Amino acid sequence: MSKAVIKKLPKLRLIISLSTGYDHIDLKAAKQRGITVCNVPTYGERTVAEFTIGLILSLSRKLHKAVRRVKTGDFEYH
């Protein structure tokens, strides 16, 4: 949330971000307006690791090629 966005929301009193950081929020502008800013410090820790392992498995098993073959109707064993 930029300073410009915060300015446009005169009744804003709380910003909650589903992320680990605050780098996408203008903390100075929020503080000047007395707006509380919260985040979820452990958001996505497991999710990111699981997604990474999933990508590794899909690459090692050439899942992308299998999906492409199914979409084009190619059911020949390669």
DSSP file (Angstrom, degrees, kcal/mol; ACC not computed):
  #  RESIDUE AA STRUCTURE BP1 BP2  ACC     N-H-->O    O-->H-N    N-H-->O    O-->H-N    TCO  KAPPA ALPHA  PHI   PSI    X-CA   Y-CA   Z-CA
    1    1 A M              0   0    0      0, 0.0    25,-2.8     0, 0.0     2,-0.1   0.000 360.0 360.0 360.0 118.8    0.0    0.0    0.0
    2    2 A S     >  -     0   0    0     23,-0.2     4,-2.4     1,-0.1     5,-0.2  -0.313 360.0-104.9 -82.1 168.9    1.5    3.2   -1.2
    3    3 A K  H  > S+     0   0    0      1,-0.2     4,-2.4     2,-0.2     5,-0.2   0.880 121.8  56.2 -59.7 -39.1    1.2    6.6    0.5
    4    4 A A  H  > S+     0   0    0      2,-0.2     4,-1.3     1,-0.2    -1,-0.2   0.899 108.6  45.8 -62.4 -41.8   -1.2    7.6   -2.3
    5    5 A V  H  4 S+     0   0    0      2,-0.2     4,-0.4     1,-0.2     3,-0.3   0.922 111.8  51.3 -67.4 -43.8   -3.5    4.6   -1.6
    6    6 A I  H >< S+     0   0    0     -4,-2.4     3,-1.3     1,-0.2     6,-0.2   0.888 106.8  55.1 -60.7 -39.2   -3.4    5.3    2.1
    7    7 A K  H 3< S+     0   0    0     -4,-2.4    -1,-0.2     1,-0.2    -2,-0.2   0.847 102.9  56.6 -61.2 -34.9   -4.4    8.9    1.5
    8    8 A K  T 3< S+     0   0    0     -4,-1.3    -1,-0.2    -3,-0.3    -2,-0.2   0.537  98.4  65.6 -76.5  -6.3   -7.5    7.8   -0.4
    9    9 A L    X   +     0   0    0     -3,-1.3     3,-1.6    -4,-0.4    -1,-0.2  -0.701  58.2 170.9-118.4  77.8   -8.8    5.8    2.5
   10   10 A P  T 3  S+     0   0    0      0, 0.0    -1,-0.1     0, 0.0    -2,-0.1   0.740  78.2  49.5 -63.9 -24.6   -9.6    8.3    5.3
   11   11 A K  T 3  S+     0   0    0      2,-0.0     2,-0.1     0, 0.0    -2,-0.0   0.440  80.4 125.9 -92.8   0.2  -11.3    5.8    7.5
   12   12 A L    <   +     0   0    0     -3,-1.6     3,-0.1    -6,-0.2    -3,-0.0  -0.393  19.2 155.7 -64.0 128.8   -8.5    3.2    7.3
   13   13 A R        +     0   0    0      1,-0.3    23,-2.2    -2,-0.1     2,-0.3   0.470  60.3  38.6-128.1 -12.7   -7.3    2.2   10.7
   14   14 A L  E     -a   36   0A   0     21,-0.2     2,-0.5     2,-0.0    -1,-0.3  -0.989  51.9-168.8-148.5 132.6   -5.8   -1.3   10.1
   15   15 A I  E     -a   37   0A   0     21,-2.8    23,-3.0    -2,-0.3     2,-0.5  -0.989  11.1-175.0-119.5 122.3   -3.7   -2.9    7.4
   16   16 A I  E     -a   38   0A   0     -2,-0.5     2,-0.5    21,-0.2    23,-0.2  -0.978   4.9-166.2-118.9 125.8   -3.3   -6.7    7.6
   17   17 A S  E     -a   39   0A   0     21,-2.3     2,-1.9    -2,-0.5    23,-0.7  -0.939  21.6-141.8-116.2 129.3   -1.0   -8.4    5.1
   18   18 A L  S    S+     0   0    0     -2,-0.5     2,-0.3    21,-0.2    21,-0.1  -0.528  74.8  86.9 -83.8  71.5   -0.9  -12.1    4.5
   19   19 A S  S    S-     0   0    0     -2,-1.9    21,-1.9     2,-0.1    24,-0.2  -0.951  83.1-115.7-157.3 170.3    2.9  -12.0    4.0
   20   20 A T  S    S+     0   0    0     -2,-0.3     2,-0.2    23,-0.2    19,-0.1   0.730  91.8  47.8 -86.8 -22.4    6.1  -12.3    6.1
   21   21 A G        -     0   0    0     19,-0.1    19,-0.1     1,-0.1    -2,-0.1  -0.552  61.6-143.3-116.8 178.7    7.3   -8.7    5.3
   22   22 A Y    >   +     0   0    0     -2,-0.2     3,-2.3     1,-0.1     5,-0.2   0.250  65.4 113.1-118.9   7.0    6.2   -5.1    5.2
   23   23 A D  T 3  S+     0   0    0      1,-0.3    -1,-0.1     3,-0.1     4,-0.0   0.618  75.6  55.3 -65.1 -12.0    8.1   -4.0    2.1
   24   24 A H  T 3  S+     0   0    0     -3,-0.1     2,-0.4     2,-0.0    -1,-0.3   0.289  98.2  75.6-100.6   8.6    5.0   -3.4    0.1
   25   25 A I  S <  S-     0   0    0     -3,-2.3     2,-1.5   -10,-0.0   -23,-0.2  -0.976  82.1-127.2-122.9 132.9    3.4   -1.1    2.7
   26   26 A D     >  -     0   0    0    -25,-2.8     4,-2.1    -2,-0.4     5,-0.2  -0.635  30.6-178.3 -77.5  92.7    4.4    2.5    3.3
   27   27 A L  H  > S+     0   0    0     -2,-1.5     4,-2.6     1,-0.2    -1,-0.2   0.838  76.7  56.1 -65.5 -34.4    5.0    2.2    7.0
   28   28 A K  H  > S+     0   0    0      2,-0.2     4,-2.3     1,-0.2    -1,-0.2   0.935 109.2  45.9 -63.8 -46.2    5.9    5.9    7.4
   29   29 A A  H  > S+     0   0    0      1,-0.2     4,-1.3     2,-0.2    -2,-0.2   0.894 113.6  50.1 -64.0 -40.2    2.6    7.0    5.9
   30   30 A A  H  <>S+     0   0    0     -4,-2.1     5,-3.0     1,-0.2     4,-0.5   0.921 110.9  48.7 -64.4 -43.8    0.6    4.5    8.0
   31   31 A K  H ><5S+     0   0    0     -4,-2.6     3,-1.2     1,-0.2    -2,-0.2   0.904 106.8  56.0 -63.6 -41.5    2.4    5.6   11.2
   32   32 A Q  H 3<5S+     0   0    0     -4,-2.3    -1,-0.2     1,-0.3    -2,-0.2   0.835 112.2  43.3 -59.5 -32.6    1.7    9.3   10.4
   33   33 A R  T 3<5S-     0   0    0     -4,-1.3    -1,-0.3    -3,-0.2    -2,-0.2   0.447 115.8-114.3 -92.6  -1.6   -2.1    8.4   10.2
   34   34 A G  T < 5 +     0   0    0     -3,-1.2     2,-0.5    -4,-0.5    -3,-0.2   0.788  60.8 157.4  73.7  27.3   -2.0    6.2   13.3
   35   35 A I      < -     0   0    0     -5,-3.0     2,-0.3    -6,-0.2    -1,-0.2  -0.747  39.1-132.7 -90.4 127.5   -2.8    3.1   11.2
   36   36 A T  E     -a   14   0A   0    -23,-2.2   -21,-2.8    -2,-0.5     2,-0.5  -0.606  19.2-158.3 -77.0 136.6   -1.9   -0.3   12.8
   37   37 A V  E     +a   15   0A   0     -2,-0.3     2,-0.3   -23,-0.2   -21,-0.2  -0.978  14.1 176.2-120.7 126.9    0.0   -2.6   10.4
   38   38 A C  E     +a   16   0A   0    -23,-3.0   -21,-2.3    -2,-0.5     2,-0.3  -0.903   4.6 179.6-126.8 155.0    0.1   -6.3   11.0
   39   39 A N  E     -a   17   0A   0     -2,-0.3   -21,-0.2   -23,-0.2   -19,-0.1  -0.851  35.5-110.1-140.4-180.0    1.5   -9.3    9.1
   40   40 A V    >   -     0   0    0    -21,-1.9     3,-2.1   -23,-0.7   -19,-0.1  -0.890  27.5-165.9-115.3  96.2    1.8  -13.1    9.4
   41   41 A P  T 3  S+     0   0    0      0, 0.0    -1,-0.1     0, 0.0   -21,-0.1   0.732  86.8  41.9 -61.1 -23.9    5.5  -13.7   10.1
   42   42 A T  T >  S+     0   0    0    -23,-0.1     3,-1.4    -3,-0.1     4,-0.3   0.219  81.9 140.7-106.1  15.8    5.3  -17.4    9.4
   43   43 A Y  T <  S-     0   0    0     -3,-2.1   -23,-0.2     1,-0.2    -3,-0.0  -0.381  74.3  -0.3 -63.7 127.0    3.0  -17.2    6.3
   44   44 A G  T 3> S+     0   0    0     -2,-0.2     4,-2.7   -25,-0.1     5,-0.3   0.494  84.4 129.8  80.2   4.9    3.9  -19.6    3.6
   45   45 A E  H <> S+     0   0    0     -3,-1.4     4,-1.3     1,-0.2    -2,-0.1   0.959  85.2  30.2 -58.0 -52.2    6.9  -21.3    5.2
   46   46 A R  H  > S+     0   0    0     -4,-0.3     4,-3.0     2,-0.2     5,-0.2   0.891 117.7  58.3 -72.9 -39.5    5.6  -24.8    4.6
   47   47 A T  H  > S+     0   0    0      1,-0.2     4,-2.5     2,-0.2    -2,-0.2   0.905 106.2  47.8 -59.0 -44.4    3.8  -23.9    1.4
   48   48 A V  H  X S+     0   0    0     -4,-2.7     4,-2.2     2,-0.2    -1,-0.2   0.919 113.7  47.5 -64.3 -43.7    6.9  -22.6   -0.3
   49   49 A A  H  X S+     0   0    0     -4,-1.3     4,-2.3    -5,-0.3    -2,-0.2   0.922 113.3  47.9 -64.1 -43.9    8.9  -25.7    0.6
   50   50 A E  H  X S+     0   0    0     -4,-3.0     4,-2.4     1,-0.2    -2,-0.2   0.905 111.7  50.2 -63.9 -41.4    6.1  -28.0   -0.5
   51   51 A F  H  X S+     0   0    0     -4,-2.5     4,-2.5    -5,-0.2    -1,-0.2   0.903 109.8  51.3 -63.6 -41.2    5.7  -26.1   -3.8
   52   52 A T  H  X S+     0   0    0     -4,-2.2     4,-2.3     2,-0.2    -2,-0.2   0.926 111.2  46.7 -62.0 -46.2    9.5  -26.3   -4.4
   53   53 A I  H  X S+     0   0    0     -4,-2.3     4,-2.6     1,-0.2    -1,-0.2   0.905 111.3  53.1 -63.0 -40.5    9.6  -30.1   -3.8
   54   54 A G  H  X S+     0   0    0     -4,-2.4     4,-2.6     1,-0.2    -2,-0.2   0.906 109.2  48.4 -60.4 -42.9    6.5  -30.5   -6.1
   55   55 A L  H  X S+     0   0    0     -4,-2.5     4,-2.3     2,-0.2     5,-0.2   0.911 110.6  50.9 -64.2 -42.0    8.3  -28.6   -8.9
   56   56 A I  H  X S+     0   0    0     -4,-2.3     4,-2.5     1,-0.2    -2,-0.2   0.931 112.8  46.2 -60.7 -45.5   11.4  -30.7   -8.5
   57   57 A L  H  X S+     0   0    0     -4,-2.6     4,-2.0     1,-0.2    -2,-0.2   0.912 111.5  51.0 -64.5 -42.5    9.3  -33.9   -8.7
   58   58 A S  H  <>S+     0   0    0     -4,-2.6     5,-2.9     1,-0.2     6,-0.5   0.875 113.3  45.9 -66.1 -34.6    7.4  -32.7  -11.7
   59   59 A L  H ><5S+     0   0    0     -4,-2.3     3,-1.1     3,-0.2    -1,-0.2   0.915 112.6  49.3 -70.8 -42.7   10.6  -31.8  -13.6
   60   60 A S  H 3<5S+     0   0    0     -4,-2.5    -2,-0.2     1,-0.3    -1,-0.2   0.810 116.2  42.7 -68.9 -27.8   12.3  -35.0  -12.7
   61   61 A R  T 3<5S-     0   0    0     -4,-2.0    -1,-0.3    -5,-0.2    -2,-0.2   0.330 109.4-124.0 -97.5   6.3    9.3  -37.0  -13.8
   62   62 A K  T X>5 +     0   0    0     -3,-1.1     4,-1.6    -4,-0.1     3,-0.5   0.874  50.7 161.8  54.3  42.5    8.8  -34.9  -17.0
   63   63 A L  H 3>< +     0   0    0     -5,-2.9     4,-2.6     1,-0.2     5,-0.2   0.839  66.1  62.5 -61.9 -34.9    5.2  -34.1  -15.9
   64   64 A H  H 3> S+     0   0    0     -6,-0.5     4,-1.9     1,-0.2    -1,-0.2   0.879 104.2  47.8 -60.5 -38.0    5.1  -31.1  -18.2
   65   65 A K  H <> S+     0   0    0     -3,-0.5     4,-2.3     2,-0.2    -1,-0.2   0.897 111.0  51.1 -68.9 -39.9    5.6  -33.3  -21.3
   66   66 A A  H  X S+     0   0    0     -4,-1.6     4,-2.2     2,-0.2    -2,-0.2   0.904 109.9  49.5 -64.7 -41.4    2.9  -35.7  -20.1
   67   67 A V  H  X S+     0   0    0     -4,-2.6     4,-2.5     1,-0.2    -1,-0.2   0.923 110.5  50.5 -63.5 -44.1    0.4  -32.9  -19.6
   68   68 A R  H  X S+     0   0    0     -4,-1.9     4,-1.6    -5,-0.2     6,-0.2   0.911 110.0  50.4 -60.4 -42.8    1.2  -31.6  -23.1
   69   69 A R  H  X>S+     0   0    0     -4,-2.3     5,-2.7     1,-0.2     4,-0.5   0.909 110.8  48.6 -63.2 -42.1    0.7  -35.0  -24.6
   70   70 A V  H ><5S+     0   0    0     -4,-2.2     3,-1.0     1,-0.2    -1,-0.2   0.918 109.6  52.5 -64.2 -42.9   -2.7  -35.5  -22.9
   71   71 A K  H 3<5S+     0   0    0     -4,-2.5    -1,-0.2     1,-0.3    -2,-0.2   0.824 113.3  43.9 -63.0 -31.1   -3.9  -32.1  -24.0
   72   72 A T  H 3<5S-     0   0    0     -4,-1.6    -1,-0.3    -5,-0.2    -2,-0.2   0.446 115.9-113.2 -94.2  -0.2   -3.0  -32.9  -27.6
   73   73 A G  T <<5 +     0   0    0     -3,-1.0     2,-1.0    -4,-0.5    -3,-0.2   0.680  65.9 146.9  80.6  16.6   -4.5  -36.4  -27.5
   74   74 A D      < +     0   0    0     -5,-2.7    -1,-0.2    -6,-0.2    -2,-0.1  -0.754  10.0 161.7 -90.4 100.1   -1.2  -38.1  -27.9
   75   75 A F        +     0   0    0     -2,-1.0     2,-0.2    -3,-0.1    -1,-0.1   0.159  29.2 125.5-106.3  18.4   -1.5  -41.3  -25.8
   76   76 A E        -     0   0    0     -7,-0.1     2,-0.5     1,-0.1    -2,-0.0  -0.519  68.4-112.5 -73.7 143.7    1.4  -43.2  -27.5
   77   77 A Y              0   0    0     -2,-0.2    -1,-0.1     1,-0.1    -2,-0.1  -0.667 360.0 360.0 -79.3 126.8    4.0  -44.5  -25.1
   78   78 A H              0   0    0     -2,-0.5    -1,-0.1    -3,-0.0    -2,-0.0   0.378 360.0 360.0-110.9 360.0    7.3  -42.6  -25.6
